[in-house]
Amino acid sequence: MIIESIKKRRSFRTYKSDPVSDEMINEIIKAAQFAPSAMGRSAVEFIVIRDQKIKEAIFAVIDQDYIKTAPVLVVPVASDQSVLPVQDLSIVSENIFLQAAELGLGSVWKNLTPVWEEKVKEVLGVPQNFRMIDIIPLGFPAEEKPEHSDEEFKIEKIHQEKW
């Protein structure tokens, strides 16, 4: 059941130095490309970053250690064909998190403020009319975290018919 993959997904900010294979990255991006998109446009592309100099340049903008220590960064980019880029990028990112967890990889959502987005676009050569909302570090976790449990489910947060 999909709930088992969802329970495995945790945010990791420290990673082992072990490389992440191209096959794993391709499986992760395949899952991302299967995400629904506004008007079925599938207008999201992906930048896969392994080069340390590029990671250092992004770190200079964002100042988060895991940007430069994660073996791989994945940056989803919505093209100008996306009619709802934030929504398209969000659901694509969630599929990345779930597939990464299923493959035994850790990940974390690193948001991009509008200022950071513009600076990272410059670093990566992304056209100005495209959108980015996050960077996703990927790697084998250097720590262990428990899976989510049924005790975290809060039935009182469900409202039937009206608030």
N, C-alpha and C positions, 0 to 999 in steps of 0.2 A: 504494500500500500504506500501511496505517496507520503502519508503522514510520517512514516519512518524516516524518509529522507529529510523532511521538514524538521523533525526532532533532532537530527544530526547537525543541522546547520547552526553554527555558532560563529561569532566574530573573533577572528584571530589576527593579532598584530605582530606576532613573532613567528618566524619561519626557520626551518632547517635550510641549510645551503644546498640540499639535494636538488638537482635540476628537475623541472617539470617537462615531460616529453611533449613533442609536437602532437602525438596522438591524443594525449589528454587534453591539450588546448583545443584541438579540432573537435573533440567530443563536447567540450564545454561550449564552444561557439556554435556547434550544431544545435545544442539544446537552446541556446539563445535565439538562433534563427527560427526555431519552431514557435517562438512566443507570438501571441496575438499582436496585431498592430492596428493602429487607427486606419480605417478604410482599407485594410489588407495591403497596405503599401510596402511593408517590410523594408522600411527606409533607414535601417540602422546598419552601420558598418563597424568594424572593430580594428583597433590598433593594438598589436601584441608587442610588448616592449620587454626585451631581455638585456639590451645594451646598457651597461652601467653608467656610461656618460649621459645618456638620455635620462635615466632614472635620477641621477645627480642633478640634472637641470630642472627636473620636475620638483625634486626635493627642495631646491633653492626657492621655489615658488611657494610650496605648501608646508615645508618644515615639519614633516612627520617622518620619523626614522624608518618606519616600515615601507615607505615609498622606495627607499634606496636599498633595503635589505631583502625585500621579497624577491624570489627568483624571477617572477613574471608579473608584469602589470598588464591588465586588459582595460582598454578605454573604449567603451561604446560611444559611437558618434552618430547622431541623427542627421541625415542629409536634409537639404532644403525641400525634399519631397515629403517629409513627415508633416502631417497636419497637426499632430499633438506630440511634439518631441519629448516633453517631460514624461508623459505617460508611456510612450514607446520605449524610452530609455529605462524607465523604472521596471517595467515588466521583463525586459530583456535582462536587466541586471539580476532580478530575482531568479530567473532560470539559470544564470551563471552561478549564483550562490548555491542553488540546489544541486546542480550537476557537479560542481566542484566538491561539495560535501559527499556526494555519492561516490566520488572517485578517491576519497580520503584526503582531499586538499582543504586547506583553510583559506578563508577569504574575509574581507571586510569592506564595507561601503565607505569610501572616502569621498565625501561630498566636495563639489567644486562650487565655491562662491562665484558670482558673476565676474569679479576681478580675477580670481584664480583661473576661471575658464578662459578668459581672454589671453592670459599669460601662457597657459598650457597650450592653447591653440598655436601660439607663436612658436613654442618649443617643438611642437609636433607637425607644424605646417598644415594645420586644419583650416579649411576655408572659413572666413568670418561668418558666413550665413548658415553654417552648420552649428549644431548644439551638442554640448557635453554637460552632464550633470554629476558624473562621478568617475572615479578611477578605482579599479578593483585589483588590489594586490592578491596574488595567488602563490601558494607554496604548501609544502608539507608542514603542518603545525609543529612548533618547537615546544608546545605545552599541550596538556590534555584538559579538556573541559567536559563536564557531564552533558549528556544529551538533555534536551528539554523533556520535562515530565508532565504527566497528566495533571499533576498538582498545580501547574501553572495555568491551566484552563480555568477561566473565570466565567461561569455561566451567568452571573449577575450582570455581565456586560452585554448580554443579548436582550434586545427589546423586541417584543412581538407587536407588529402592526404599527405602533406609535411609540414615541419616547416614553 
